[in-house]
Amino acid sequence: MNNKQTYLLALLSAFLLWLAWPPMPFTAPLLLIGLVPLFIALDKISNSDVKKAGRRIFLTAGLTFLIWNTASIYWVFNAISAYNGWETAIPVSLIPYGLGALLMTFAFWLYYRLGKYVSKTWAYVGLVSFYIALEYLQQTWDLAFPWMTLGNGLAAMHQLAQWYDYTGVYGGSLWILLSNILAFEVYKKLKFETGYKKLRPTLIWALVVIIPIGISLSKYYSATQQGTPSNVVVVQPNIDPYQKLENIPTAEQIQILTHLSDSLGQTNTEYFIWPETAIPNYADEERIRSNPDFITLQNFLSKYKNGTLITGIETIKIYPDKKTLSAKHYPDQGFYLDNFNTAMQVENSANVQFYHKSKLVPGAEKMPFPKVFSFMDGVFSQLGGSVSGWGWQEEPSVLYAQSGIGVAPVICYESLWGDWIAKDVKNGAQFIAIITNDGWWGNTSGKDQHEMYAKLRAIETHRDVARSANTGISCFINQRGDVVKRTQWWTRTALKADINLNDEITFYVKSGDVIAKLLSALAILIALIIPYKKWVRKPLPKG
């Protein structure tokens, strides 16, 4: 098989994976076979006498993952070019397009290297471990971008992902990888074997595919919504994100938000949810009760005896010394300052609570590896900044209302972290409030993917989701992942629904991403086989 044929197979895998990826409807099952053409190409290279086979393996797998990633998250370019122009957006966009693809490719290259020293079965175990370990790295390091985790691909057909309440998205990644490996083995047996040897792997693959689907559909159709009802209003003000921070007065934006809230609010409404940075003024948290915008919010809430407001706001905290890694120094004023992307909870009382966005977008909101670059903080302070960007908090926190209701506040990008949200649920959150902007990307599939991923958080935790997006899509999602109400993109509106407040704790909430952690540990152990076999215990020469 020549270069052209292997690259065509790589492109076919990229096409199948893209076709299966959200927001494509009804195509998610293609993920279960999407990698088979790539496996065929890599197998041909491995079994050929081509020189520098490892390089060919890397380039072939790299082609698949680069094309798939770029086609699925092309919208990253929109957000960057809107502020910086296309000349800057092209090279900067290559980082998210290429970094995830590089890690996926590295997993397949390690699989090829491992296959030189161990049995086929152990090579497959290594591949699954390497791939999921590198997915987990994409969730945990400072360049985190877990958007393309394979398990996220079932978001468009969440009926097939109901068992995520046990495994989370990494269970989905494991299933998809295992299905592709077995489907590739079926292909080889059908091509080269006869009789029972041909049918046995087909039966095993069919069981691996059918059993999880059957379990999921059974759970989906037998599920009942647990908990007590609570009346909630989510608001979509549809304020241009490129105008709201500079050109539209804060008072005008609050007037829009309160008007939309009043249009659906009623005496039994318990929560109003406003989007990320709905209030774009930097408010000092220590002086929040005397802040004019805060007073306006309390006046609005006074009409609703049981009402609680969760809103996005930009806040600051001032310190006499460098209390946090993210604090910026203002030597002329003699203080340090942190600015936060915040979810603020306001009630009909003096009680006010803050949650600071913790999963910050690398580069845009936080410089990666701030501890490593802390020695440069003096340089950055001269430029009015710091090595870290926005401030953050180290652990999630639940917002509790006077009534005792606990809410998991989730700001934008954070809705990709199932284990982070699960910690809030474990600590008492009865529903999930996602506040986001989503206008930066324009009318692209980015906003749809972001909304669909929220369905997986509902399934993992058995919690209703109330999602307020500045420009859309705002929605309500029930505990099995159904979107029960949703808005249209780029419309000014509000939604109202009775959601269920649930206290049930799922296995996933208890255990978190245990699959990813175990496979990451296994990946490290298996990867050590490669240098051991190559340099420490070299194979004896034949003859």
Secondary structure, 3 states (H helix, E strand, C coil): CCHHHHHHHHHHHHHHHHHHCCCCCCCHHHHHCCCHHHHHHHHHHHCCCCCCHHHHHHHHHHHHHHHHHHHHCCCHHHHHHHHHCHHHHHHHHHHHHHHHHHHHHHHHHHHHHHHCCCCHHHHHHHHHHHHHHHHHHHHHCCCCCHHHCHHHHHHHHHHHCCCHHHHCHHHHHHHHHHHHHHHHHHHHHHHHCCCHHHHHHHHHHHHHHHHHHHHHHHHHHHCCCCCEEEEEEEEECCCCHHHHCCCCCHHHHHHHHHHHHHHHCCCCEEEEECCCCCEEEEEEHHHHHHCHHHHHHHHHHCCCCCCEEEEEEEEEEEECCCCCCCCEEECCCCEEEEEEEEEEEEECCCCEEEEECCCCCECCCECCCCCCCHHHHHHHHHCCCCCCCCCCCCCCCCEECCCCCEEEEEEHHHHHCHHHHHHHHHCCCCEEEEEECCCCCCCCHHHHHHHHHHHHHHHHHCCCEEEEECCCCCEEECCCCCEEEECCCCCCEEEEEEEEECCCCCHHHHHCCHHHHHHHHHHHHHHCHHHHHHHHCCCCCCC
